[in-house]
Amino acid sequence: MTPSSRRAKATVAVALALGATAPSAASAKLPPPDPPTSNHAVVFVQTSPRSGFDWGDAGIGAAGGVGLAMLAAGGLVVAQRRGRLTHASARPKR
C-alpha cells in the first residue's frame, strides 16, 4: 500500500467517523400541527424570555465535542495500525 493511498483511507475513515456523529435531519423539530377547527377555548400564556447561561446545554455541547474528538482520534489510531500491519506483512521473511 502506498503512502498516498494510506493517507486517503485515513482521511475517508475520519470523514466517515465525523459524519456518523453529526446530527441527522430526521432529528430536527417539526413545526406544530395545524390547530383543529373546533370551538375550543384558547388560552394565551405569556412567558418571560430566558436569561443567563444554560449550563445544561453547555454540558451537552461539551460532551458531544469530547465524544467527537475521541471518535476522530480512534479512527486515526486504527488507520495508523492498519498501515503498520500492512508494512510488516510486506517485509521479506528471513
PDB file as gemmi writes it, atoms N, CA and C in Angstrom:
CRYST1    1.000    1.000    1.000  90.00  90.00  90.00 P 1                      
ATOM      1  N   MET A   1       0.857  -1.162   0.000  1.00  0.00           N  
ATOM      2  CA  MET A   1       0.000   0.000   0.000  1.00  0.00           C  
ATOM      3  C   MET A   1       0.909   1.233   0.000  1.00  0.00           C  
ATOM      4  N   THR A   2       0.607   2.153  -0.873  1.00  0.00           N  
ATOM      5  CA  THR A   2       1.432   3.354  -0.973  1.00  0.00           C  
ATOM      6  C   THR A   2       1.028   4.351   0.102  1.00  0.00           C  
ATOM      7  N   PRO A   3       1.955   5.246   0.435  1.00  0.00           N  
ATOM      8  CA  PRO A   3       1.619   6.236   1.478  1.00  0.00           C  
ATOM      9  C   PRO A   3       0.421   7.110   1.108  1.00  0.00           C  
ATOM     10  N   SER A   4       0.274   7.437  -0.198  1.00  0.00           N  
ATOM     11  CA  SER A   4      -0.850   8.296  -0.580  1.00  0.00           C  
ATOM     12  C   SER A   4      -2.181   7.575  -0.430  1.00  0.00           C  
ATOM     13  N   SER A   5      -2.223   6.263  -0.749  1.00  0.00           N  
ATOM     14  CA  SER A   5      -3.487   5.540  -0.585  1.00  0.00           C  
ATOM     15  C   SER A   5      -3.807   5.334   0.898  1.00  0.00           C  
ATOM     16  N   ARG A   6      -2.775   5.157   1.725  1.00  0.00           N  
ATOM     17  CA  ARG A   6      -2.983   5.029   3.162  1.00  0.00           C  
ATOM     18  C   ARG A   6      -3.533   6.331   3.733  1.00  0.00           C  
ATOM     19  N   ARG A   7      -2.992   7.448   3.265  1.00  0.00           N  
ATOM     20  CA  ARG A   7      -3.463   8.756   3.722  1.00  0.00           C  
ATOM     21  C   ARG A   7      -4.904   8.982   3.278  1.00  0.00           C  
ATOM     22  N   ALA A   8      -5.223   8.559   2.057  1.00  0.00           N  
ATOM     23  CA  ALA A   8      -6.583   8.723   1.559  1.00  0.00           C  
ATOM     24  C   ALA A   8      -7.553   7.877   2.371  1.00  0.00           C  
ATOM     25  N   LYS A   9      -7.168   6.650   2.703  1.00  0.00           N  
ATOM     26  CA  LYS A   9      -8.040   5.792   3.508  1.00  0.00           C  
ATOM     27  C   LYS A   9      -8.224   6.365   4.909  1.00  0.00           C  
ATOM     28  N   ALA A  10      -7.166   6.919   5.475  1.00  0.00           N  
ATOM     29  CA  ALA A  10      -7.279   7.520   6.804  1.00  0.00           C  
ATOM     30  C   ALA A  10      -8.203   8.740   6.762  1.00  0.00           C  
ATOM     31  N   THR A  11      -8.099   9.528   5.701  1.00  0.00           N  
ATOM     32  CA  THR A  11      -8.956  10.702   5.558  1.00  0.00           C  
ATOM     33  C   THR A  11     -10.416  10.288   5.430  1.00  0.00           C  
ATOM     34  N   VAL A  12     -10.662   9.254   4.638  1.00  0.00           N  
ATOM     35  CA  VAL A  12     -12.034   8.764   4.481  1.00  0.00           C  
ATOM     36  C   VAL A  12     -12.557   8.219   5.805  1.00  0.00           C  
ATOM     37  N   ALA A  13     -11.714   7.507   6.552  1.00  0.00           N  
ATOM     38  CA  ALA A  13     -12.145   6.962   7.844  1.00  0.00           C  
ATOM     39  C   ALA A  13     -12.522   8.076   8.808  1.00  0.00           C  
ATOM     40  N   VAL A  14     -11.725   9.118   8.854  1.00  0.00           N  
ATOM     41  CA  VAL A  14     -12.028  10.243   9.755  1.00  0.00           C  
ATOM     42  C   VAL A  14     -13.290  10.954   9.301  1.00  0.00           C  
ATOM     43  N   ALA A  15     -13.446  11.141   7.980  1.00  0.00           N  
ATOM     44  CA  ALA A  15     -14.640  11.813   7.471  1.00  0.00           C  
ATOM     45  C   ALA A  15     -15.896  11.005   7.791  1.00  0.00           C  
ATOM     46  N   LEU A  16     -15.823   9.692   7.652  1.00  0.00           N  
ATOM     47  CA  LEU A  16     -16.975   8.852   7.992  1.00  0.00           C  
ATOM     48  C   LEU A  16     -17.287   8.901   9.482  1.00  0.00           C  
ATOM     49  N   ALA A  17     -16.252   8.914  10.305  1.00  0.00           N  
ATOM     50  CA  ALA A  17     -16.471   8.983  11.745  1.00  0.00           C  
ATOM     51  C   ALA A  17     -17.123  10.302  12.138  1.00  0.00           C  
ATOM     52  N   LEU A  18     -16.683  11.382  11.530  1.00  0.00           N  
ATOM     53  CA  LEU A  18     -17.279  12.684  11.841  1.00  0.00           C  
ATOM     54  C   LEU A  18     -18.706  12.773  11.314  1.00  0.00           C  
ATOM     55  N   GLY A  19     -18.928  12.216  10.128  1.00  0.00           N  
ATOM     56  CA  GLY A  19     -20.269  12.246   9.552  1.00  0.00           C  
ATOM     57  C   GLY A  19     -21.254  11.409  10.336  1.00  0.00           C  
ATOM     58  N   ALA A  20     -20.772  10.330  10.925  1.00  0.00           N  
ATOM     59  CA  ALA A  20     -21.658   9.458  11.692  1.00  0.00           C  
ATOM     60  C   ALA A  20     -22.127  10.119  12.977  1.00  0.00           C  
ATOM     61  N   THR A  21     -21.356  11.044  13.486  1.00  0.00           N  
ATOM     62  CA  THR A  21     -21.736  11.685  14.739  1.00  0.00           C  
ATOM     63  C   THR A  21     -22.490  12.986  14.532  1.00  0.00           C  
ATOM     64  N   ALA A  22     -22.557  13.473  13.308  1.00  0.00           N  
ATOM     65  CA  ALA A  22     -23.276  14.721  13.032  1.00  0.00           C  
ATOM     66  C   ALA A  22     -24.774  14.480  13.209  1.00  0.00           C  
ATOM     67  N   PRO A  23     -25.478  15.478  13.686  1.00  0.00           N  
ATOM     68  CA  PRO A  23     -26.921  15.290  13.863  1.00  0.00           C  
ATOM     69  C   PRO A  23     -27.610  15.124  12.518  1.00  0.00           C  
ATOM     70  N   SER A  24     -28.554  14.236  12.452  1.00  0.00           N  
ATOM     71  CA  SER A  24     -29.254  13.991  11.195  1.00  0.00           C  
ATOM     72  C   SER A  24     -30.426  14.945  11.052  1.00  0.00           C  
ATOM     73  N   ALA A  25     -30.879  15.086   9.830  1.00  0.00           N  
ATOM     74  CA  ALA A  25     -32.013  15.966   9.575  1.00  0.00           C  
ATOM     75  C   ALA A  25     -33.290  15.396  10.184  1.00  0.00           C  
ATOM     76  N   ALA A  26     -33.321  14.085  10.390  1.00  0.00           N  
ATOM     77  CA  ALA A  26     -34.517  13.468  10.961  1.00  0.00           C  
ATOM     78  C   ALA A  26     -34.731  13.862  12.418  1.00  0.00           C  
ATOM     79  N   SER A  27     -33.690  14.314  13.089  1.00  0.00           N  
ATOM     80  CA  SER A  27     -33.841  14.687  14.483  1.00  0.00           C  
ATOM     81  C   SER A  27     -34.278  16.138  14.659  1.00  0.00           C  
ATOM     82  N   ALA A  28     -34.463  16.856  13.553  1.00  0.00           N  
ATOM     83  CA  ALA A  28     -34.888  18.250  13.641  1.00  0.00           C  
ATOM     84  C   ALA A  28     -36.331  18.315  14.139  1.00  0.00           C  
ATOM     85  N   LYS A  29     -36.646  19.374  14.836  1.00  0.00           N  
ATOM     86  CA  LYS A  29     -38.001  19.537  15.367  1.00  0.00           C  
ATOM     87  C   LYS A  29     -38.946  19.912  14.229  1.00  0.00           C  
ATOM     88  N   LEU A  30     -40.082  19.254  14.187  1.00  0.00           N  
ATOM     89  CA  LEU A  30     -41.097  19.560  13.196  1.00  0.00           C  
ATOM     90  C   LEU A  30     -41.962  20.702  13.695  1.00  0.00           C  
ATOM     91  N   PRO A  31     -42.528  21.486  12.764  1.00  0.00           N  
ATOM     92  CA  PRO A  31     -43.423  22.560  13.214  1.00  0.00           C  
ATOM     93  C   PRO A  31     -44.678  21.946  13.820  1.00  0.00           C  
ATOM     94  N   PRO A  32     -45.334  22.672  14.715  1.00  0.00           N  
ATOM     95  CA  PRO A  32     -46.542  22.122  15.342  1.00  0.00           C  
ATOM     96  C   PRO A  32     -47.632  21.922  14.291  1.00  0.00           C  
ATOM     97  N   PRO A  33     -48.481  20.933  14.487  1.00  0.00           N  
ATOM     98  CA  PRO A  33     -49.562  20.711  13.516  1.00  0.00           C  
ATOM     99  C   PRO A  33     -50.573  21.858  13.556  1.00  0.00           C  
ATOM    100  N   ASP A  34     -51.330  21.957  12.496  1.00  0.00           N  
ATOM    101  CA  ASP A  34     -52.361  22.995  12.449  1.00  0.00           C  
ATOM    102  C   ASP A  34     -53.385  22.745  13.544  1.00  0.00           C  
ATOM    103  N   PRO A  35     -53.879  23.819  14.154  1.00  0.00           N  
ATOM    104  CA  PRO A  35     -54.866  23.632  15.224  1.00  0.00           C  
ATOM    105  C   PRO A  35     -56.167  23.055  14.659  1.00  0.00           C  
ATOM    106  N   PRO A  36     -56.863  22.288  15.450  1.00  0.00           N  
ATOM    107  CA  PRO A  36     -58.130  21.739  14.972  1.00  0.00           C  
ATOM    108  C   PRO A  36     -59.155  22.848  14.771  1.00  0.00           C  
ATOM    109  N   THR A  37     -60.057  22.609  13.873  1.00  0.00           N  
ATOM    110  CA  THR A  37     -61.075  23.627  13.566  1.00  0.00           C  
ATOM    111  C   THR A  37     -62.348  23.361  14.360  1.00  0.00           C  
ATOM    112  N   SER A  38     -62.241  23.420  15.663  1.00  0.00           N  
ATOM    113  CA  SER A  38     -63.422  23.236  16.509  1.00  0.00           C  
ATOM    114  C   SER A  38     -63.557  24.447  17.421  1.00  0.00           C  
ATOM    115  N   ASN A  39     -64.612  24.507  18.177  1.00  0.00           N  
ATOM    116  CA  ASN A  39     -64.901  25.658  19.033  1.00  0.00           C  
ATOM    117  C   ASN A  39     -64.357  25.447  20.441  1.00  0.00           C  
ATOM    118  N   HIS A  40     -63.066  25.278  20.576  1.00  0.00           N  
ATOM    119  CA  HIS A  40     -62.455  25.134  21.888  1.00  0.00           C  
ATOM    120  C   HIS A  40     -61.937  26.487  22.358  1.00  0.00           C  
ATOM    121  N   ALA A  41     -61.923  26.671  23.653  1.00  0.00           N  
ATOM    122  CA  ALA A  41     -61.412  27.914  24.214  1.00  0.00           C  
ATOM    123  C   ALA A  41     -59.898  27.957  24.039  1.00  0.00           C  
ATOM    124  N   VAL A  42     -59.396  29.121  23.730  1.00  0.00           N  
ATOM    125  CA  VAL A  42     -57.961  29.311  23.534  1.00  0.00           C  
ATOM    126  C   VAL A  42     -57.420  30.069  24.732  1.00  0.00           C  
ATOM    127  N   VAL A  43     -56.335  29.533  25.325  1.00  0.00           N  
ATOM    128  CA  VAL A  43     -55.713  30.171  26.473  1.00  0.00           C  
ATOM    129  C   VAL A  43     -54.338  30.661  26.049  1.00  0.00           C  
ATOM    130  N   PHE A  44     -54.077  31.950  26.248  1.00  0.00           N  
ATOM    131  CA  PHE A  44     -52.772  32.506  25.923  1.00  0.00           C  
ATOM    132  C   PHE A  44     -51.937  32.561  27.192  1.00  0.00           C  
ATOM    133  N   VAL A  45     -50.724  32.054  27.105  1.00  0.00           N  
ATOM    134  CA  VAL A  45     -49.821  32.044  28.246  1.00  0.00           C  
ATOM    135  C   VAL A  45     -48.624  32.897  27.887  1.00  0.00           C  
ATOM    136  N   GLN A  46     -48.321  33.859  28.734  1.00  0.00           N  
ATOM    137  CA  GLN A  46     -47.179  34.722  28.486  1.00  0.00           C  
ATOM    138  C   GLN A  46     -46.007  34.222  29.320  1.00  0.00           C  
ATOM    139  N   THR A  47     -44.891  34.010  28.669  1.00  0.00           N  
ATOM    140  CA  THR A  47     -43.690  33.549  29.371  1.00  0.00           C  
ATOM    141  C   THR A  47     -42.615  34.615  29.266  1.00  0.00           C  
ATOM    142  N   SER A  48     -41.751  34.627  30.249  1.00  0.00           N  
ATOM    143  CA  SER A  48     -40.648  35.588  30.200  1.00  0.00           C  
ATOM    144  C   SER A  48     -39.481  34.945  29.455  1.00  0.00           C  
ATOM    145  N   PRO A  49     -38.723  35.735  28.730  1.00  0.00           N  
ATOM    146  CA  PRO A  49     -37.585  35.168  27.997  1.00  0.00           C  
ATOM    147  C   PRO A  49     -36.514  34.663  28.973  1.00  0.00           C  
ATOM    148  N   ARG A  50     -35.838  33.593  28.566  1.00  0.00           N  
ATOM    149  CA  ARG A  50     -34.781  33.042  29.415  1.00  0.00           C  
ATOM    150  C   ARG A  50     -33.583  33.986  29.398  1.00  0.00           C  
ATOM    151  N   SER A  51     -32.990  34.110  30.519  1.00  0.00           N  
ATOM    152  CA  SER A  51     -31.793  34.944  30.585  1.00  0.00           C  
ATOM    153  C   SER A  51     -30.711  34.181  31.344  1.00  0.00           C  
ATOM    154  N   GLY A  52     -29.490  34.464  31.022  1.00  0.00           N  
ATOM    155  CA  GLY A  52     -28.388  33.814  31.705  1.00  0.00           C  
ATOM    156  C   GLY A  52     -27.835  32.657  30.900  1.00  0.00           C  
ATOM    157  N   PHE A  53     -26.855  32.027  31.465  1.00  0.00           N  
ATOM    158  CA  PHE A  53     -26.147  30.934  30.812  1.00  0.00           C  
ATOM    159  C   PHE A  53     -26.811  29.613  31.163  1.00  0.00           C  
ATOM    160  N   ASP A  54     -27.064  28.771  30.173  1.00  0.00           N  
ATOM    161  CA  ASP A  54     -27.695  27.472  30.405  1.00  0.00           C  
ATOM    162  C   ASP A  54     -26.606  26.407  30.512  1.00  0.00           C  
ATOM    163  N   TRP A  55     -26.338  25.977  31.740  1.00  0.00           N  
ATOM    164  CA  TRP A  55     -25.264  25.016  31.985  1.00  0.00           C  
ATOM    165  C   TRP A  55     -25.595  23.640  31.426  1.00  0.00           C  
ATOM    166  N   GLY A  56     -26.853  23.296  31.374  1.00  0.00           N  
ATOM    167  CA  GLY A  56     -27.250  22.004  30.812  1.00  0.00           C  
ATOM    168  C   GLY A  56     -26.906  21.907  29.332  1.00  0.00           C  
ATOM    169  N   ASP A  57     -27.235  22.959  28.566  1.00  0.00           N  
ATOM    170  CA  ASP A  57     -26.898  22.968  27.143  1.00  0.00           C  
ATOM    171  C   ASP A  57     -25.389  22.992  26.934  1.00  0.00           C  
ATOM    172  N   ALA A  58     -24.682  23.709  27.782  1.00  0.00           N  
ATOM    173  CA  ALA A  58     -23.220  23.764  27.653  1.00  0.00           C  
ATOM    174  C   ALA A  58     -22.601  22.397  27.926  1.00  0.00           C  
ATOM    175  N   GLY A  59     -23.131  21.679  28.906  1.00  0.00           N  
ATOM    176  CA  GLY A  59     -22.628  20.337  29.213  1.00  0.00           C  
ATOM    177  C   GLY A  59     -22.877  19.367  28.075  1.00  0.00           C  
ATOM    178  N   ILE A  60     -24.047  19.441  27.461  1.00  0.00           N  
ATOM    179  CA  ILE A  60     -24.356  18.570  26.328  1.00  0.00           C  
ATOM    180  C   ILE A  60     -23.419  18.882  25.164  1.00  0.00           C  
ATOM    181  N   GLY A  61     -23.182  20.138  24.898  1.00  0.00           N  
ATOM    182  CA  GLY A  61     -22.274  20.516  23.810  1.00  0.00           C  
ATOM    183  C   GLY A  61     -20.846  20.080  24.077  1.00  0.00           C  
ATOM    184  N   ALA A  62     -20.393  20.236  25.315  1.00  0.00           N  
ATOM    185  CA  ALA A  62     -19.030  19.818  25.657  1.00  0.00           C  
ATOM    186  C   ALA A  62     -18.878  18.303  25.551  1.00  0.00           C  
ATOM    187  N   ALA A  63     -19.872  17.560  26.011  1.00  0.00           N  
ATOM    188  CA  ALA A  63     -19.809  16.097  25.914  1.00  0.00           C  
ATOM    189  C   ALA A  63     -19.808  15.651  24.461  1.00  0.00           C  
ATOM    190  N   GLY A  64     -20.584  16.306  23.637  1.00  0.00           N  
ATOM    191  CA  GLY A  64     -20.589  15.984  22.206  1.00  0.00           C  
ATOM    192  C   GLY A  64     -19.249  16.271  21.561  1.00  0.00           C  
ATOM    193  N   GLY A  65     -18.637  17.383  21.926  1.00  0.00           N  
ATOM    194  CA  GLY A  65     -17.324  17.715  21.377  1.00  0.00           C  
ATOM    195  C   GLY A  65     -16.250  16.736  21.807  1.00  0.00           C  
ATOM    196  N   VAL A  66     -16.281  16.332  23.072  1.00  0.00           N  
ATOM    197  CA  VAL A  66     -15.306  15.352  23.568  1.00  0.00           C  
ATOM    198  C   VAL A  66     -15.513  14.010  22.870  1.00  0.00           C  
ATOM    199  N   GLY A  67     -16.765  13.603  22.708  1.00  0.00           N  
ATOM    200  CA  GLY A  67     -17.057  12.348  22.020  1.00  0.00           C  
ATOM    201  C   GLY A  67     -16.597  12.371  20.574  1.00  0.00           C  
ATOM    202  N   LEU A  68     -16.796  13.487  19.904  1.00  0.00           N  
ATOM    203  CA  LEU A  68     -16.359  13.644  18.518  1.00  0.00           C  
ATOM    204  C   LEU A  68     -14.842  13.574  18.414  1.00  0.00           C  
ATOM    205  N   ALA A  69     -14.145  14.221  19.332  1.00  0.00           N  
ATOM    206  CA  ALA A  69     -12.682  14.190  19.326  1.00  0.00           C  
ATOM    207  C   ALA A  69     -12.158  12.782  19.599  1.00  0.00           C  
ATOM    208  N   MET A  70     -12.800  12.066  20.515  1.00  0.00           N  
ATOM    209  CA  MET A  70     -12.366  10.700  20.814  1.00  0.00           C  
ATOM    210  C   MET A  70     -12.607   9.777  19.622  1.00  0.00           C  
ATOM    211  N   LEU A  71     -13.721   9.955  18.936  1.00  0.00           N  
ATOM    212  CA  LEU A  71     -14.020   9.145  17.769  1.00  0.00           C  
ATOM    213  C   LEU A  71     -13.014   9.411  16.649  1.00  0.00           C  
ATOM    214  N   ALA A  72     -12.672  10.661  16.433  1.00  0.00           N  
ATOM    215  CA  ALA A  72     -11.694  11.006  15.402  1.00  0.00           C  
ATOM    216  C   ALA A  72     -10.311  10.458  15.763  1.00  0.00           C  
ATOM    217  N   ALA A  73      -9.925  10.570  17.021  1.00  0.00           N  
ATOM    218  CA  ALA A  73      -8.622  10.046  17.446  1.00  0.00           C  
ATOM    219  C   ALA A  73      -8.584   8.525  17.304  1.00  0.00           C  
ATOM    220  N   GLY A  74      -9.677   7.857  17.645  1.00  0.00           N  
ATOM    221  CA  GLY A  74      -9.744   6.405  17.487  1.00  0.00           C  
ATOM    222  C   GLY A  74      -9.640   5.997  16.030  1.00  0.00           C  
ATOM    223  N   GLY A  75     -10.268   6.749  15.148  1.00  0.00           N  
ATOM    224  CA  GLY A  75     -10.170   6.468  13.713  1.00  0.00           C  
ATOM    225  C   GLY A  75      -8.747   6.620  13.209  1.00  0.00           C  
ATOM    226  N   LEU A  76      -8.058   7.624  13.690  1.00  0.00           N  
ATOM    227  CA  LEU A  76      -6.660   7.816  13.277  1.00  0.00           C  
ATOM    228  C   LEU A  76      -5.762   6.701  13.799  1.00  0.00           C  
ATOM    229  N   VAL A  77      -5.990   6.267  15.027  1.00  0.00           N  
ATOM    230  CA  VAL A  77      -5.182   5.179  15.595  1.00  0.00           C  
ATOM    231  C   VAL A  77      -5.399   3.893  14.804  1.00  0.00           C  
ATOM    232  N   VAL A  78      -6.654   3.600  14.484  1.00  0.00           N  
ATOM    233  CA  VAL A  78      -6.948   2.390  13.710  1.00  0.00           C  
ATOM    234  C   VAL A  78      -6.310   2.476  12.330  1.00  0.00           C  
ATOM    235  N   ALA A  79      -6.399   3.638  11.695  1.00  0.00           N  
ATOM    236  CA  ALA A  79      -5.804   3.802  10.367  1.00  0.00           C  
ATOM    237  C   ALA A  79      -4.286   3.643  10.424  1.00  0.00           C  
ATOM    238  N   GLN A  80      -3.649   4.153  11.464  1.00  0.00           N  
ATOM    239  CA  GLN A  80      -2.195   4.018  11.581  1.00  0.00           C  
ATOM    240  C   GLN A  80      -1.798   2.579  11.857  1.00  0.00           C  
ATOM    241  N   ARG A  81      -2.562   1.865  12.690  1.00  0.00           N  
ATOM    242  CA  ARG A  81      -2.229   0.462  12.987  1.00  0.00           C  
ATOM    243  C   ARG A  81      -2.384  -0.412  11.759  1.00  0.00           C  
ATOM    244  N   ARG A  82      -3.384  -0.161  10.971  1.00  0.00           N  
ATOM    245  CA  ARG A  82      -3.563  -0.937   9.747  1.00  0.00           C  
ATOM    246  C   ARG A  82      -2.413  -0.695   8.792  1.00  0.00           C  
ATOM    247  N   GLY A  83      -1.906   0.514   8.773  1.00  0.00           N  
ATOM    248  CA  GLY A  83      -0.756   0.819   7.922  1.00  0.00           C  
ATOM    249  C   GLY A  83       0.482   0.074   8.387  1.00  0.00           C  
ATOM    250  N   ARG A  84       0.692  -0.006   9.703  1.00  0.00           N  
ATOM    251  CA  ARG A  84       1.850  -0.731  10.241  1.00  0.00           C  
ATOM    252  C   ARG A  84       1.751  -2.217   9.960  1.00  0.00           C  
ATOM    253  N   LEU A  85       0.571  -2.784  10.103  1.00  0.00           N  
ATOM    254  CA  LEU A  85       0.403  -4.210   9.849  1.00  0.00           C  
ATOM    255  C   LEU A  85       0.635  -4.534   8.384  1.00  0.00           C  
ATOM    256  N   THR A  86       0.212  -3.659   7.500  1.00  0.00           N  
ATOM    257  CA  THR A  86       0.419  -3.881   6.075  1.00  0.00           C  
ATOM    258  C   THR A  86       1.891  -3.850   5.740  1.00  0.00           C  
ATOM    259  N   HIS A  87       2.632  -2.895   6.304  1.00  0.00           N  
ATOM    260  CA  HIS A  87       4.074  -2.806   6.046  1.00  0.00           C  
ATOM    261  C   HIS A  87       4.814  -3.993   6.652  1.00  0.00           C  
ATOM    262  N   ALA A  88       4.380  -4.460   7.794  1.00  0.00           N  
ATOM    263  CA  ALA A  88       5.050  -5.580   8.433  1.00  0.00           C  
ATOM    264  C   ALA A  88       4.863  -6.867   7.641  1.00  0.00           C  
ATOM    265  N   SER A  89       3.692  -7.047   7.048  1.00  0.00           N  
ATOM    266  CA  SER A  89       3.447  -8.272   6.270  1.00  0.00           C  
ATOM    267  C   SER A  89       4.117  -8.214   4.915  1.00  0.00           C  
ATOM    268  N   ALA A  90       4.477  -7.015   4.449  1.00  0.00           N  
ATOM    269  CA  ALA A  90       5.133  -6.894   3.142  1.00  0.00           C  
ATOM    270  C   ALA A  90       6.630  -7.128   3.234  1.00  0.00           C  
ATOM    271  N   ARG A  91       7.173  -7.164   4.418  1.00  0.00           N  
ATOM    272  CA  ARG A  91       8.619  -7.384   4.582  1.00  0.00           C  
ATOM    273  C   ARG A  91       8.970  -8.828   4.226  1.00  0.00           C  
ATOM    274  N   PRO A  92      10.117  -9.030   3.623  1.00  0.00           N  
ATOM    275  CA  PRO A  92      10.531 -10.413   3.316  1.00  0.00           C  
ATOM    276  C   PRO A  92      10.890 -11.149   4.609  1.00  0.00           C  
ATOM    277  N   LYS A  93      10.517 -12.425   4.659  1.00  0.00           N  
ATOM    278  CA  LYS A  93      10.794 -13.232   5.846  1.00  0.00           C  
ATOM    279  C   LYS A  93      12.212 -13.767   5.781  1.00  0.00           C  
ATOM    280  N   ARG A  94      12.843 -13.853   6.941  1.00  0.00           N  
ATOM    281  CA  ARG A  94      14.223 -14.323   6.991  1.00  0.00           C  
ATOM    282  C   ARG A  94      14.287 -15.761   7.331  1.00  0.00           C  
TER     283      ARG A  94                                                      
END                                                                             
